[in-house]
Amino acid sequence: TIRYDQDRFQFGVVDEGDIVKHSFTFTNTGNEPLVISNCKGSCGCTVPTWPHEPIAPGATGEIKVEFNTKGKPGNQSKRVTVTANTVPTDTYIEVSGEVRGKDQPAAKG
């Protein structure tokens, strides 16, 4: 099994065009080496990177997610499906927040 320190990241308010980056830390809570076979973002704007080597029981790892906000104004919620040798096979992590469009006041003052 896999346990995330947090499975959702709220990035707040950012400007359109910003790239939101977050690392999700997880622990292999099972008795066998954890093998993540795939991570897939809900759209092409959400790109995960993950460890390709097995994670020993009790060890931790990190899945990094980048969300490109270009062309994505408004409230956003992007999910990443993590496929591994776990039960269930698929688990999910998510980044969400608000993207200020180019015609709105900047999020950064």
NORCOR-V839698 format. One line per field, one symbol per residue. phi: phi as a letter, one per 40 degrees, with the letter a starting at -180 (. if undefined). A space follows every 50 residues. Layout:
phi->???
This chain:
phi->.bbccabbbccgbbcdhcbcbabccbbcccbbdcbccabbccaccbbcba ccccbcdgcbaabcbbbccdgbchcbabbbcbbacbbccbbbbabaibbc cccbdcccc
